[in-house]
């Protein structure tokens, strides 16, 4: 589905701001009352896992949030909505996702965060939101794009959040 929405561009001055963007994303997903699929793109060290940690903490997770680089997926099923953090960096072939039952994770109202989504091309569903992170001076730049009507609603809610939340 082609969604005519402008890209939301944010400057994240530090790790706290990146985590706060994740908390903001968690807030808007909860407000929307439905799950979402979010692709996280960026080179190593751009803050994908930090943003994911903010999402999980924003949903109420108190423990550690680590990158599931070796396990592919880290489930947070105790949260509302249930959340799944994928890291496809070490994926050898997108077909491996079929063997792990990837489609089951996208059923219902779950929130799925996927790092390195290009490695699952052809198997993964279309994202609702696409967040591209890059280094920008001493901080990070986040470009948030909507790919569905669900994503457009989430992006609009993020854009309306107070500046102090995650914009430095």
LINRA-V609463 format. One record per helix or strand of 3 or more residues. SS is the DSSP state (alpha for helix, beta for strand). FROM is the first residue (numbers start at 1). TO is the last residue. If there is no record, write none. Layout:
((SS:FROM:TO) (SS:FROM:TO))
//
This chain:
((beta:8:12) (alpha:15:32) (beta:36:41) (alpha:48:58) (beta:73:76) (beta:83:87) (alpha:95:99) (alpha:102:105) (beta:111:115) (alpha:117:120) (beta:129:136) (beta:139:146) (alpha:149:159) (alpha:163:165))
//
